[in-house]
């Protein structure tokens, strides 16, 4: 019998209950007991929801108060020595300290989870690493679910993925620690079996990557060592097809194998032969990464192919990956256009799709036929809807030429003109864009949205906040200012709200990292810009000061990556449509007298395909899209871009290809290690390595920033270095912002004096 399974469920809650509770705990407004109780309430609600949806295999240990990789590090005892003083603290406080840092211990590094916008905490290991079963959270959650009468399949990050995504500051190869790690996994598996777990889902998404021989050998070693342990193991990979790793995965001694058939449909046919018939094959047929409703009749045909080849007894149907990457429940979107809503499925609805497929595999009923027909008609209506296509957009895109993507002069010539125009000192200081979105700002935005504050009052409020921020930056001594972005709710949503082809939800929240949640726009049709989006606010801010104020835009690749994107045309086509809209905005900003324009592309690396063979094509169109957006300006207009929390080594050609005059990047958590890629590459343009980790409440001293900049100057010529934080300041509070920026300006001035001497 085909069983329905789920790989993971969003943990934030339909109303972001987890976010609000954790942040209240950090502020001292919620006790630890209350926070844990809210966590338990969410787990209970989500397990029951899955059971009610008809899911046979329900996950546990997919819940986290911050991040699943962080949880795994604590469970395995991989706690960095600088947090040793917290060894006996509540494991919850230990986790928060590792993620956010303390006064004495900087936070651990954070980076993107494969090609998603989810950020994970990077485990730290060393040559003398010792592992121990420190906090058996997975066992506790199995027990918790069983007390509710729900049998779960706990989820573990697999040992190879854990080590391959870890970092060692002392040059140790993390995989060399496998022999020390495996006994802890065996111990954990035995504890889970003793608690009643019959199966464990072991996530090894590194199987979606190009694996060196050492990693392949490590996988064989690991699962040979775990094969005789209880309980049965469901080996799970996602985000891409297994491809040439399929034979390796099928040959590992595990009881089940999950395939992502949304990203890797080509894996099914060989898997039906390679995976032994006595093993369970889990088919990821429902897209866990996007919000479009499945055409269940077409999807059922794929499932029936597998049934014909293997029979139904050892088949499972599931989402392609954890539903962590989807909003919780579409039924809350009562204000969304009815036609568009009929095209969508959020996490709860995807569970229902999985359950329908599993039931349909064993024969139809009136209810099943109705569900299949309804899904098929929704797909047909979406495909044929006139609202998804705009002939003018298509014609304009077809007319784009290579020359439209080129600046008028090389960087060396542009730089001379920009220096003459702006006359900035060495080590110029700036910020990335946003300033604190205080409670007052959020209250005013909510009041305006409700209609309790009229347009004139809201605009007056935003102007006052903008002027206060300009004055604060002047007082702090910053060289290049920003307007603070108080009119913006989100760096993507704000632009999408002003572009054709986008739709928006009220409760479509998705976790990005920790308590940071985003509400991705939905790109359902052709994209165009009906009117200027940022010009008025940039012009107003520039009118308040003689110092340059950057115009702030989000780049086309990031808008694409951080949206739920239509799947009925190539992503590259949608990206170029967005680029043309941003190009129009860039031209209008320059015409309004804005001399510096920042086009942020933090998601450029995130969009990189997981397999090397697919990367060149992506980078070609992604770089061209940025250049198309940035190219119309004169030489003396300075184009900035920003990237954060990513590895840059394998995309340096692309970053240089952007040809931005200034790039700012996150480097403080890595202690400037990320600059090595720019140094080895001999990156030719100006660069601002971040000297303040804004994702931690810790405020670094001026001396620390000087040390980081001194290290940076060993990699990048001093006359091409800018000084800035790692990222925008939206989530920080004004007191720490003022203190950190004061220290940052002091650091820059110290280096100027040292240079002059």
C-alpha positions, 0 to 999 in steps of 0.5 A: 500500500502506498503511504503518504509521508512528510519530510518536515513542516514549517515551525514558525506557526501560521501567525509567526507565534514562534518568532514573537515568543523567541523575541519576547524571551530575548527581551526578558518579556517571556520566561523560558518555561513559557517559551518552551510551552509555546514550542510544545503547543506548536509541535502538537498543533502541527503533528495533529494537523498532519495527522488530520490531513491523512499523512501516514508518516509524520516527522518529528525533530523538524522543529527548532527554536532557531536552526536545525543545523545548530540543534544538531551541533548541540546534540552532537556536542560540537560546541565551540570552546568560546562557549564552554562557560555556557556548557552547563546552561540550559541548552536553549540559552546555549543555542541562542548564544552560539547563534547570536553571540555574547559580550565575550564570544562572537556568534557562529558563522551563518550561510545559505542552506544550499540554494534556498534563502534559508540560513543555517548556523555553520558548525565549527570543528577542529583537529582535537574535536570531541563529540558527545551526545549532549542534548538528545532533543530528537529523542525527547520529541519522539517521546512527546509525540507518542504521549499524544498518540502520534507515531513519528519518524524523527529527522536527523541531519546525516553525518556526511552533510553535517561534516561537509557543511562544517568549518575548521579554522585550523585546516582540519578536513571535517570528513577526517572526523567521521570516525569520532562522530559515528559512535555518537550517531549510533548512540543516538539511533539506539536511543531513538529505537528505545523510545519507540522510533521504528524509522529515522529520516536521515537527511543527506542533501549533499547527495545532490552535489558533485561529490569528490571521491572522499565524500563518496567513500565517507558515505559508504563508511558511514552507512556501513557503520549505521546499517545494523543499528535500529531503527530503519533509516530513510536516506533523504536527499533533495533540492536536485536530482541525484544524477550520477550519485543515484547508484551510490545512494541506491547501494548504501545499506539503508532501508529506504531512499527518498528522491526529489522528483520535482528537481530530479524527475529523470531519476525515477526510471533508473531508480526503479531498477537500482533500488532493491525492491525490498527497500522503501522508495519515497517519491517527492512528487509535490513541490516543497519549494514553491507555492503552485498547486500541483496538477494531480492528474499528471502527478498521479501518472508518475506515481502509477509508473512506479506502482507498475514497476514495483507494486504499491507495498514499499512506495511512499509519496511525499513532498520533494523536500521539507515544507519549511520553505512554504507558508503555512496555510492558504486559507488565511489568505482571505484578501487574495484574488480568488482566481490566483488563490485557486492556483496556489497551495501552501504547506497545509494544502500540500499535505492534502495533495500528498494524501490525495495522491496516496489514496488515488493510487489504490482506486478512485472515489467520488471525493478523489475524482473531484479533487483530481478534477479540481486540481486539473481545472485549476492548472488549465485555468492558470495556463490559459489565463490572459493575466499572465502574459503582456505582449509589450513586455515580451516585445521589449525583452526581445529587443534587448541587445548586448550593448544594453548591458555595457557601461560606457567606459571601463571601471578605471576610467569611471573611477577617476570621474567618480573620485572627482565628483564625490571627493571622498576620503580614504576608507569611505564609510557608509551603511548597506541601506536600512536603518532600525524599523522601530516599534513606532515605524511598525505601528505607523505602517500597520495603522496606515494599512488599517486606514487609521492613519491617512496618506498625508499623516503617514508621509509626514511621519516617514519624512520625519524618520528619514530626516532624523536618520540623515541627521544622525548619520551626519552627526556620526560622521558617515561619508555616504548616507542612506535614507533609511528605507522606513517606507519599505516593509521588505527589500523585495516585497516593497518593489513587487508591490509596485510592479505588474505581474506580482501578487502578495499575501497577508500571512505567507510568512517563511523563515529566513533565519532564526526569528527573521521571517519574510513574506515572498511575493508571488510572480504570476505574470509578466513583469513591468514597472508602471511608475517610478518606485523610489525616486521621490524618497531618494530625492527628498533624502538628498535634499536634506544634505550635501553629502551623497545619499545612495539610491537603494534598489533590490537587484533582479536576481534577488527579486527573482530568488526571494519570490515564489516564481512562476514555473510556466516559463524559464526563470531567466526570462522572468529575471530579464523582465525584472531587470528592465523594470529596475533599469528604468528605475536606475535611469530615473534616479540618475535623472533626479540627481542621485549620484550613487545607486546601490543595486543589492544582489545578496541572492546571486550566489544562492541561485547558483545550481548545485551541479557544476555543469549547470552553473555557467548558463545560470551565471551568464544570464544572472550577470547579464540581468544585473548589467542590463539593470545597471548599465544606462548611467553615466560614468560619474554615477557610481553603481554599488551592489551588496552580497552577504552570507555566501561563499564567493570562491566559485563565482568570482568571475561572475562577481567581477562580471557584474562590473559594479563600481563598489561591492559590499560583502559580509566578512565579519563572522568569517574574520575576513576569510571571505576576502581571500577569494577576492585577493586570489582573484585580484578583484579589480573594483572597490570593495567594502568588507563588513566590519560589524556583524549586524545579526548579533546584538554584540557591538564590536569595538573600534579596535576590533574593526581596525584589526579587521580592516588591517587584515582586509588591507593585506588582501585588498589595496587600501585605496579600494577599501570601503568601510561598512557593516555586514548588512542592513540595520533594519533589525537592530535597535538605535542605541547599538546602531549608534554605538557601532557606527561611531566605532566604525567611523572611528576605525576608518579615521584611525586608518586614515591617520595611519595611512597619512603617517 
